Amino acid sequence: MLNKIFLSPIILCLLVCNANAQLDTNTDLFIELKKQDSIFFERSFNLCDMDYLAQHITQDLKFYHDRSGFQDRDAFFENTKKYICSGAAQKPIRKVDPGSLEVFPLYNQGVLYGAIQKGVHHFFLREKDKEDLWTSTAKFTSVWILENENWMVSEVLSYDHQDPEQGGALKGFEKLLKEHQVPALGMATIADGMLTKVEVYGTLDGERKAPYNTIFKVASLTKPIVALTALKLVDAGLLSLDEALYRHWIDPDLKNDKRHKRLTPRLILSHQSGFPNWRYLNESQALSFEFEPGTKFQYSGEGFEYLRQAIENKLGKSLEELADSLVLKPAKMHDTRFWWDEEMNEKRYALNFDKEGKPFETNKYYEANAAANLLTTLEDYGNFMAYVLNGAGLSNDLFEEMTANQVKLKEDDYFTLGWEKLTNFSTGDYALLHTGKDPGVSTLAIMYPKSRKGFVIFLNGDNVDKIYEKLALDYLYLGSELWDRR
């Protein structure tokens, strides 16, 4: 006789929500409830605005917690003041995992009266002058009721609380990292063209827990930032893809080699410069051409440095200035830098470790390199990938040129303007990707423009093959096909 038993909306959702389609993330109601959740918890829980809290919970509020039990409105309000907003040195903070949110509308005779929201949230302890300490992760289900056109919280259920090592999508990776002596793993997930999740596991140095905003050195993932900076200049009419760079820069090592006149931004961005990766790898330590520019592919950091010199000489501005205004700010990369400037927070830096689990000496550097050494976070680089997936602020024609095949590497594998391109996946999708590798650094950024999915992976160790294998086979979109192409 289920129809004769009263079921609250929150219990009803636990019974039937998974059988019903939740709202699309682009709908007005989903966006509104996401905003309401953010404001409610930021003001009442994180900032302790008790007046706001009182005005946005119903008189018959019910709060269920799998560890602290049931609370009505009065108990919930008092416990918030006593345990959350006591003024203690350590302050609990709540952050939602935006990619976990689901919304189910509630109707009565065709009229919307509320909604059920489900998701995952993380809890931290905040203390002045210290990094936020991640303490637990839990699932939540909330009932929102419309009262006089205002959204009010009516019921909340917080459950399945787990410590950081147990929570999150990448369960079991703490153990795998220890087995292979890689201190930290970070992964950012992009879905529907948006950064939806950032996860960081392990430690900065073998002891200190790696925070959500850990700073990693990402090696050659610098190059996509510089490539997009160059394309933004092309879009603005300040640079041409096919202009001769010798008009702005000639490396002293090449002044007697006329092949320098063939160098263009297009050839450098697609790694057809004819240069080695680095001149110091040559016995002479001098820069030289190893083949005619434009005749084949050869990966080259020297090429990107050559392009930097030409652009800086032409425009009279540094790479840092140009990248900051054209890419970093528009892409919301607020914690990214080319070198160890005065704002670099060394306390958040992930040290780099060899295959035996021994730390490399940290070499700080104080000038930009167009091909390597970028310092950034998972959130920043995830924002960059989402920015590119959404057109990167480029004209449609130039975005198509950026993703077009410029040179073939092997079957179904090409290089575009700044990205390697893998084609012929089973879904009909194609991937744009870039990797980074330095001693104690291993990074990957990959996106699928048709499905609008993407991932960013940062590791601060050398012994990473088994970690990438598990990520590819168990977590990444089209990961098994990607792993087979390695």
Buried (B, 14 or more C-beta within 10 A) or exposed (E): EEEEEEEEBBBBBBEEBEEEEBBEBEEEBBEBBBEBBEEBBBBBBBEBBBEBBEEBBBEEBBBBBEEEEEBEBEBBBEBBEEEBBEEEEBBBBBBBBBBBBBBBBBEEEEEEBBBBBBBBBBBBBBEEEEBBBBBBBBBBBBBBBBBEEEBBBBBBBBEEBEEBBEBBBBEEBBEBBBEBBBBBBBBBBBBBBBBBBBBBBBBBBBEBBBBBBBBBBBBBBBBBBBBBBBBBBBBEEBBEBEBEBBEBBBBEBBEEBEBBBBBBBBBBBBBBBBBBBBBEEEEEEEBBBEEEBBEBBBBBBBBBBBBBBBBBEBBEEBBBEBBBEBBBEBBBBEBBBBBBEEEBEEEBBBBBBBEEBEBBEEEEEEEBBBBBBBBBBBBBBBBBBBBBBBBBBBEEEBBEBBBEEBBEBEEEBBBBBBBBBBEEBEEEBBBBBBBBBBEBBBBBBBBBBEBBBBBBBBBBBBBBEEBBEBBBEEBBBBBEBBBEBE
